[in-house]
Amino acid sequence: MVRHLAAANRDVESMKIKTSSIEALASAWAQIAGEVTFPLSYEGTASAEAHRASEAIQARIRDHIVATNDMRLFGLLHLLGQASLGMEKTLWPEDYERITRDIEEALRKADNPNSKSYSHEEVMQAMQERIARARDKLC
């Protein structure tokens, strides 16, 4: 009987901890959603507002991970990224299809055994040259 009561007490304590964690998550989500003006009426239907807010939340999470090396939010970042991608497919199907075709073409070219490979240094030098040319055109 004492064991059953002890087990029941542990179960109740465990439920309190889980509930408090969920409550903390709900409170944090409400605060973050408010800061990025995530639509209060969001029920899973893709919208440009929800997509923009999701992207803003992802950027904040990425910034946090980079600044702190705290990977606890990486799973959430991945989930939000998948949700955002789903919204993009729904909201802008033509753009999504075009980008998909462009990526597939780039991968085919990269897999071609005759394609030229560039070192990181070569790519960075080429980018710096392009940036310099763009700045020169602005002046």
MDAnalysis code that builds the backbone (N, CA, C; Angstrom):
import MDAnalysis as mda
import numpy as np

u = mda.Universe.empty(417, n_residues=139, atom_resindex=np.repeat(np.arange(139), 3), trajectory=True)
u.add_TopologyAttr("name", ["N", "CA", "C"] * 139)
u.add_TopologyAttr("resid", np.arange(1, 140))
u.add_TopologyAttr("resname", ["MET", "VAL", "ARG", "HIS", "LEU", "ALA", "ALA", "ALA", "ASN", "ARG", "ASP", "VAL", "GLU", "SER", "MET", "LYS", "ILE", "LYS", "THR", "SER", "SER", "ILE", "GLU", "ALA", "LEU", "ALA", "SER", "ALA", "TRP", "ALA", "GLN", "ILE", "ALA", "GLY", "GLU", "VAL", "THR", "PHE", "PRO", "LEU", "SER", "TYR", "GLU", "GLY", "THR", "ALA", "SER", "ALA", "GLU", "ALA", "HIS", "ARG", "ALA", "SER", "GLU", "ALA", "ILE", "GLN", "ALA", "ARG", "ILE", "ARG", "ASP", "HIS", "ILE", "VAL", "ALA", "THR", "ASN", "ASP", "MET", "ARG", "LEU", "PHE", "GLY", "LEU", "LEU", "HIS", "LEU", "LEU", "GLY", "GLN", "ALA", "SER", "LEU", "GLY", "MET", "GLU", "LYS", "THR", "LEU", "TRP", "PRO", "GLU", "ASP", "TYR", "GLU", "ARG", "ILE", "THR", "ARG", "ASP", "ILE", "GLU", "GLU", "ALA", "LEU", "ARG", "LYS", "ALA", "ASP", "ASN", "PRO", "ASN", "SER", "LYS", "SER", "TYR", "SER", "HIS", "GLU", "GLU", "VAL", "MET", "GLN", "ALA", "MET", "GLN", "GLU", "ARG", "ILE", "ALA", "ARG", "ALA", "ARG", "ASP", "LYS", "LEU", "CYS"])
u.atoms.positions = np.array([
    [0.821, -1.192, 0.000],
    [0.000, 0.000, 0.000],
    [0.873, 1.267, 0.000],
    [1.930, 1.264, 0.836],
    [2.821, 2.425, 0.908],
    [3.524, 2.633, -0.429],
    [3.920, 1.509, -1.070],
    [4.567, 1.623, -2.388],
    [3.630, 2.251, -3.407],
    [2.364, 1.843, -3.379],
    [1.389, 2.391, -4.326],
    [1.189, 3.885, -4.101],
    [1.150, 4.298, -2.844],
    [1.008, 5.725, -2.551],
    [2.239, 6.503, -3.000],
    [3.421, 5.938, -2.760],
    [4.656, 6.594, -3.192],
    [4.693, 6.710, -4.706],
    [4.290, 5.640, -5.399],
    [4.256, 5.658, -6.865],
    [3.237, 6.678, -7.359],
    [2.101, 6.750, -6.712],
    [1.064, 7.708, -7.089],
    [1.564, 9.129, -6.880],
    [2.277, 9.364, -5.779],
    [2.842, 10.697, -5.521],
    [3.869, 11.075, -6.581],
    [4.720, 10.108, -6.971],
    [5.704, 10.384, -8.027],
    [4.999, 10.722, -9.334],
    [3.932, 9.992, -9.659],
    [3.181, 10.256, -10.882],
    [2.572, 11.659, -10.860],
    [2.011, 12.046, -9.712],
    [1.427, 13.377, -9.583],
    [2.513, 14.442, -9.740],
    [3.653, 14.258, -9.108],
    [4.760, 15.210, -9.222],
    [5.256, 15.294, -10.659],
    [5.349, 14.142, -11.319],
    [5.783, 14.112, -12.713],
    [4.809, 14.884, -13.593],
    [3.515, 14.716, -13.354],
    [2.502, 15.433, -14.126],
    [2.604, 16.931, -13.877],
    [2.887, 17.334, -12.627],
    [3.038, 18.751, -12.324],
    [4.222, 19.331, -13.093],
    [5.326, 18.597, -13.127],
    [6.503, 19.072, -13.846],
    [6.190, 19.194, -15.329],
    [5.557, 18.169, -15.885],
    [5.217, 18.216, -17.308],
    [4.265, 19.362, -17.599],
    [3.266, 19.532, -16.746],
    [2.313, 20.615, -16.937],
    [3.011, 21.961, -16.831],
    [3.897, 22.117, -15.865],
    [4.583, 23.400, -15.728],
    [5.496, 23.657, -16.922],
    [6.091, 22.609, -17.488],
    [6.916, 22.777, -18.693],
    [6.061, 23.226, -19.865],
    [4.904, 22.613, -20.011],
    [3.994, 22.992, -21.096],
    [3.489, 24.413, -20.880],
    [3.179, 24.748, -19.644],
    [2.734, 26.103, -19.351],
    [3.840, 27.110, -19.651],
    [5.076, 26.763, -19.322],
    [6.201, 27.647, -19.624],
    [6.363, 27.804, -21.127],
    [6.224, 26.709, -21.864],
    [6.311, 26.770, -23.324],
    [5.194, 27.638, -23.891],
    [3.972, 27.441, -23.378],
    [2.839, 28.238, -23.856],
    [3.059, 29.718, -23.587],
    [3.575, 30.041, -22.430],
    [3.840, 31.435, -22.076],
    [4.933, 32.027, -22.971],
    [6.013, 31.258, -23.180],
    [7.104, 31.731, -24.040],
    [6.611, 31.907, -25.471],
    [5.813, 30.938, -25.961],
    [5.287, 31.037, -27.325],
    [4.408, 32.276, -27.473],
    [3.535, 32.522, -26.500],
    [2.656, 33.693, -26.570],
    [3.473, 34.979, -26.631],
    [4.537, 35.049, -25.857],
    [5.380, 36.241, -25.853],
    [6.086, 36.414, -27.195],
    [6.698, 35.336, -27.694],
    [7.420, 35.416, -28.969],
    [6.453, 35.715, -30.115],
    [5.314, 35.032, -30.133],
    [4.321, 35.249, -31.193],
    [3.844, 36.695, -31.195],
    [3.671, 37.263, -30.013],
    [3.263, 38.662, -29.931],
    [4.328, 39.610, -30.445],
    [5.579, 39.296, -30.146],
    [6.686, 40.160, -30.576],
    [6.845, 40.191, -32.088],
    [6.541, 39.084, -32.760],
    [6.689, 39.035, -34.223],
    [5.343, 39.148, -34.934],
    [4.323, 39.505, -34.203],
    [2.941, 39.643, -34.697],
    [2.472, 38.411, -35.470],
    [2.697, 37.243, -34.859],
    [2.153, 36.006, -35.424],
    [0.638, 36.113, -35.334],
    [-0.088, 35.768, -36.402],
    [-1.548, 35.938, -36.396],
    [-2.202, 35.171, -35.236],
    [-2.968, 35.873, -34.430],
    [-3.642, 35.250, -33.291],
    [-4.659, 34.203, -33.735],
    [-5.199, 34.390, -34.925],
    [-6.230, 33.469, -35.405],
    [-5.666, 32.290, -36.188],
    [-4.354, 32.112, -36.195],
    [-3.723, 31.052, -36.982],
    [-4.206, 29.678, -36.530],
    [-4.701, 28.899, -37.495],
    [-5.184, 27.544, -37.210],
    [-4.566, 26.525, -38.157],
    [-3.449, 26.873, -38.791],
    [-2.775, 25.938, -39.667],
    [-2.891, 26.256, -41.143],
    [-3.693, 27.240, -41.493],
    [-3.841, 27.624, -42.888],
    [-2.706, 28.579, -43.260],
    [-2.035, 28.280, -44.358],
    [-0.910, 29.105, -44.797],
    [-1.375, 30.522, -45.102],
    [-0.604, 31.479, -44.626],
    [-0.849, 32.882, -44.952],
    [0.499, 33.586, -45.005],
    [0.540, 34.666, -45.750],
    [1.783, 35.429, -45.846],
    [2.192, 35.969, -44.474],
    [1.211, 36.376, -43.661],
    [1.514, 36.890, -42.316],
    [2.145, 35.808, -41.445],
    [1.550, 34.616, -41.464],
    [2.077, 33.507, -40.652],
    [3.470, 33.119, -41.141],
    [3.663, 33.107, -42.453],
    [4.975, 32.760, -43.005],
    [6.024, 33.775, -42.578],
    [5.699, 35.059, -42.688],
    [6.639, 36.106, -42.300],
    [6.989, 35.993, -40.815],
    [5.986, 35.781, -39.981],
    [6.227, 35.654, -38.542],
    [7.057, 34.411, -38.239],
    [6.773, 33.313, -38.920],
    [7.545, 32.084, -38.729],
    [9.001, 32.298, -39.108],
    [9.228, 32.991, -40.207],
    [10.596, 33.296, -40.631],
    [11.307, 34.168, -39.591],
    [10.591, 35.118, -39.012],
    [11.188, 35.991, -37.993],
    [11.560, 35.183, -36.746],
    [10.694, 34.264, -36.359],
    [10.991, 33.416, -35.198],
    [12.198, 32.536, -35.490],
    [12.252, 31.972, -36.685],
    [13.398, 31.134, -37.058],
    [14.696, 31.939, -37.014],
    [14.654, 33.158, -37.487],
    [15.862, 34.005, -37.475],
    [16.320, 34.249, -36.041],
    [15.362, 34.489, -35.147],
    [15.730, 34.709, -33.741],
    [16.340, 33.456, -33.134],
    [15.772, 32.305, -33.465],
    [16.312, 31.044, -32.941],
    [17.714, 30.809, -33.489],
    [17.910, 31.021, -34.798],
    [19.246, 30.852, -35.393],
    [20.254, 31.785, -34.732],
    [19.861, 33.038, -34.540],
    [20.758, 33.995, -33.893],
    [21.135, 33.523, -32.491],
    [20.161, 32.994, -31.773],
    [20.418, 32.494, -30.416],
    [21.395, 31.319, -30.443],
    [21.164, 30.395, -31.360],
    [22.034, 29.216, -31.465],
    [23.456, 29.641, -31.797],
    [23.603, 30.546, -32.746],
    [24.937, 30.997, -33.149],
    [25.617, 31.755, -32.009],
    [24.874, 32.613, -31.336],
    [25.466, 33.437, -30.281],
    [25.851, 32.627, -29.050],
    [25.072, 31.573, -28.755],
    [25.279, 30.854, -27.492],
    [25.760, 29.423, -27.651],
    [25.698, 28.911, -28.876],
    [26.003, 27.505, -29.141],
    [25.062, 26.585, -28.357],
    [23.888, 27.090, -28.026],
    [22.862, 26.353, -27.288],
    [21.966, 25.639, -28.301],
    [22.126, 24.334, -28.403],
    [21.427, 23.570, -29.438],
    [20.045, 23.070, -28.997],
    [19.578, 23.465, -27.817],
    [18.292, 22.967, -27.340],
    [17.134, 23.348, -28.247],
    [17.248, 24.431, -28.975],
    [16.163, 24.883, -29.839],
    [16.308, 24.410, -31.284],
    [17.322, 23.611, -31.553],
    [17.558, 23.181, -32.936],
    [16.389, 22.364, -33.481],
    [15.830, 21.488, -32.680],
    [14.673, 20.697, -33.122],
    [13.492, 21.583, -33.462],
    [13.240, 22.583, -32.632],
    [12.153, 23.515, -32.903],
    [12.426, 24.301, -34.173],
    [13.671, 24.704, -34.369],
    [14.048, 25.415, -35.594],
    [13.744, 24.553, -36.820],
    [14.083, 23.280, -36.739],
    [13.828, 22.362, -37.848],
    [12.318, 22.240, -38.112],
    [11.528, 22.086, -37.066],
    [10.075, 21.975, -37.229],
    [9.481, 23.235, -37.854],
    [9.918, 24.385, -37.376],
    [9.426, 25.638, -37.938],
    [9.847, 25.790, -39.396],
    [11.057, 25.344, -39.710],
    [11.519, 25.400, -41.099],
    [10.670, 24.547, -42.015],
    [10.301, 23.362, -41.557],
    [9.447, 22.487, -42.359],
    [8.057, 23.101, -42.536],
    [7.530, 23.705, -41.476],
    [6.222, 24.363, -41.574],
    [6.289, 25.536, -42.545],
    [7.372, 26.284, -42.477],
    [7.558, 27.425, -43.360],
    [7.659, 26.983, -44.821],
    [8.388, 25.895, -45.041],
    [8.507, 25.353, -46.389],
    [7.142, 24.918, -46.922],
    [6.352, 24.284, -46.076],
    [5.002, 23.893, -46.483],
    [4.152, 25.099, -46.859],
    [4.293, 26.184, -46.100],
    [3.545, 27.403, -46.430],
    [4.009, 27.961, -47.766],
    [5.325, 27.949, -48.007],
    [5.843, 28.457, -49.274],
    [5.284, 27.664, -50.445],
    [5.224, 26.342, -50.311],
    [4.674, 25.505, -51.381],
    [3.228, 25.884, -51.682],
    [2.475, 26.183, -50.628],
    [1.064, 26.526, -50.785],
    [0.874, 27.946, -51.302],
    [1.611, 28.887, -50.722],
    [1.415, 30.298, -51.053],
    [2.008, 30.700, -52.394],
    [3.173, 30.147, -52.718],
    [3.889, 30.554, -53.928],
    [4.346, 29.323, -54.716],
    [3.398, 28.531, -55.238],
    [3.775, 27.268, -55.899],
    [4.667, 27.458, -57.122],
    [4.464, 28.528, -57.886],
    [5.289, 28.741, -59.076],
    [6.742, 28.995, -58.687],
    [6.940, 29.832, -57.684],
    [8.299, 30.116, -57.214],
    [8.952, 28.856, -56.657],
    [8.173, 28.089, -55.893],
    [8.712, 26.870, -55.298],
    [9.139, 25.887, -56.392],
    [8.308, 25.723, -57.414],
    [8.637, 24.810, -58.515],
    [9.866, 25.296, -59.275],
    [9.972, 26.614, -59.518],
    [11.123, 27.171, -60.226],
    [12.402, 26.939, -59.433],
    [12.352, 27.207, -58.145],
    [13.539, 27.015, -57.302],
    [13.928, 25.540, -57.262],
    [12.934, 24.669, -57.164],
    [13.209, 23.231, -57.159],
    [13.895, 22.810, -58.457],
    [13.395, 23.307, -59.603],
    [14.023, 22.995, -60.895],
    [15.449, 23.525, -60.943],
    [15.657, 24.757, -60.453],
    [16.999, 25.345, -60.456],
    [17.965, 24.522, -59.600],
    [17.498, 24.072, -58.459],
    [18.353, 23.262, -57.584],
    [18.671, 21.927, -58.232],
    [17.665, 21.290, -58.812],
    [17.900, 20.005, -59.481],
    [18.890, 20.159, -60.627],
    [18.785, 21.232, -61.394],
    [19.719, 21.489, -62.494],
    [21.130, 21.715, -61.961],
    [21.243, 22.486, -60.888],
    [22.566, 22.744, -60.295],
    [23.185, 21.442, -59.783],
    [22.370, 20.585, -59.201],
    [22.882, 19.300, -58.717],
    [23.333, 18.408, -59.871],
    [22.572, 18.424, -60.972],
    [22.982, 17.643, -62.151],
    [24.325, 18.140, -62.677],
    [24.472, 19.459, -62.747],
    [25.735, 20.020, -63.217],
    [26.875, 19.674, -62.273],
    [26.620, 19.735, -60.977],
    [27.667, 19.431, -59.995],
    [28.072, 17.964, -60.043],
    [27.122, 17.084, -60.377],
    [27.411, 15.651, -60.451],
    [28.112, 15.255, -61.748],
    [28.148, 16.171, -62.711],
    [28.802, 15.897, -63.977],
    [30.301, 15.719, -63.718],
    [30.874, 14.575, -64.154],
    [32.292, 14.340, -63.890],
    [33.213, 15.361, -64.568],
    [32.726, 16.064, -65.584],
    [33.545, 17.059, -66.272],
    [33.403, 18.461, -65.670],
    [32.578, 18.602, -64.633],
    [32.364, 19.942, -64.069],
    [33.584, 20.395, -63.280],
    [33.802, 21.685, -63.276],
    [34.949, 22.285, -62.580],
    [34.623, 22.429, -61.103],
    [35.569, 22.084, -60.262],
    [35.436, 22.274, -58.814],
    [36.222, 23.499, -58.397],
    [35.712, 24.209, -57.411],
    [36.379, 25.399, -56.907],
    [36.657, 25.221, -55.428],
    [37.797, 25.700, -55.004],
    [38.121, 25.660, -53.580],
    [37.341, 26.767, -52.871],
    [37.270, 26.672, -51.570],
    [36.605, 27.701, -50.784],
    [37.269, 29.054, -51.024],
    [38.565, 29.068, -51.078],
    [39.297, 30.312, -51.284],
    [38.959, 30.937, -52.634],
    [38.857, 30.105, -53.684],
    [38.521, 30.622, -55.012],
    [37.120, 31.227, -55.025],
    [36.201, 30.558, -54.364],
    [34.826, 31.065, -54.307],
    [34.792, 32.388, -53.546],
    [35.484, 32.452, -52.413],
    [35.495, 33.683, -51.615],
    [36.142, 34.834, -52.392],
    [37.208, 34.545, -53.127],
    [37.867, 35.586, -53.922],
    [36.923, 36.092, -55.009],
    [36.234, 35.179, -55.686],
    [35.298, 35.580, -56.735],
    [34.165, 36.434, -56.156],
    [33.681, 36.058, -54.982],
    [32.618, 36.839, -54.346],
    [33.109, 38.235, -53.977],
    [34.325, 38.323, -53.436],
    [34.882, 39.624, -53.084],
    [35.037, 40.503, -54.319],
    [35.438, 39.900, -55.431],
    [35.587, 40.661, -56.670],
    [34.236, 41.177, -57.157],
    [33.202, 40.333, -57.052],
    [31.854, 40.768, -57.453],
    [31.352, 41.899, -56.566],
    [31.596, 41.781, -55.272],
    [31.175, 42.831, -54.338],
    [31.893, 44.131, -54.666],
    [33.197, 44.054, -54.929],
    [33.973, 45.244, -55.270],
    [33.448, 45.886, -56.549],
    [33.137, 45.071, -57.566],
    [32.598, 45.605, -58.827],
    [31.249, 46.274, -58.591],
    [30.405, 45.659, -57.760],
    [29.090, 46.231, -57.463],
    [29.237, 47.566, -56.739],
    [30.178, 47.659, -55.817],
    [30.410, 48.919, -55.103],
    [30.907, 49.989, -56.055],
    [31.799, 49.606, -56.984],
    [32.329, 50.565, -57.955],
    [31.209, 51.132, -58.833],
    [30.239, 50.293, -59.182],
    [29.132, 50.744, -60.024],
    [28.241, 51.731, -59.284],
    [28.126, 51.574, -57.962],
    [27.282, 52.474, -57.170],
    [27.898, 53.856, -57.021],
    [29.210, 53.923, -57.064],
    [29.899, 55.202, -56.840],
    [29.956, 56.052, -58.057],
])
